[in-house]
Amino acid sequence: MKLLIRFIAAFFIALTLLTAVGCGSTQTRSGTGEYVDDSVITTKVKTLLLNEPGLSSAQINVETFKGEVQLSGFVKSQADINRAIEITRQVVGVKAVKNDMRLR
């Protein structure tokens, strides 16, 4: 009976360790915590861009991976590109901004 209890305990310890390792991040995949952080950053950036008067924010796509925000889409002027980048850099947690926006 003691052998069975030890086996079950060892099984659950191994299962717990494997689960913890599975939630970790790699260079190409963000961990659970990082994914949540990236989602929060994306939401904050989208909200700020949406609330910016004169900026065609509906045409700007925002994606975040490990704190690096990529802005893509079409805007009317270089001033809109510069303003969107400036707004994005102000968000807490943003490590870098990649600009892939194009002029229409």
C-alpha positions, -999 to +999 in steps of 0.1 A: +000+000+000+029+024+008+044+017-026+011+027-043+010+060-023+046+068-032+039+061-069+008+083-069+027+111-050+056+109-075+031+110-104+014+141-092+047+159-085+059+150-120+026+162-135+028+195-116+064+201-128+054+193-164+025+217-162+047+245-148+073+240-176+045+240-202+034+275-192+069+289-195+079+311-224+103+305-252+119+328-278+090+323-302+061+317-278+051+339-248+042+324-215+008+327-199+017+358-179+034+374-208+004+367-230-019+385-205+006+414-203+007+417-241-031+417-243-033+445-217-007+465-237-026+460-269-059+470-254-043+502-239-027+512-272-059+506-292-079+526-267-055+555-267-053+555-305-091+554-308-095+583-284-070+605-304-089+631-324-080+633-360-062+600-361-077+573-384-072+547-357-097+522-373-071+516-400-043+509-376-037+473-364-019+467-331-001+435-322+021+429-292+046+401-285+068+402-254+063+439-249+072+448-285+043+465-303+038+464-340+017+490-357+005+483-392-022+495-415-029+526-436-029+563-424-033+596-442+000+614-433+035+610-418+022+631-389-004+604-381+024+578-382+045+599-358+016+605-335+006+568-333+042+559-325+044+586-298+012+574-282+023+538-282+056+546-266+038+562-237+020+530-226+036+513-196+051+480-205+060+488-241+096+479-247+098+487-284+076+499-313+078+485-348+063+507-375+047+489-404+021+516-412+018+528-448+007+561-463-025+560-484 
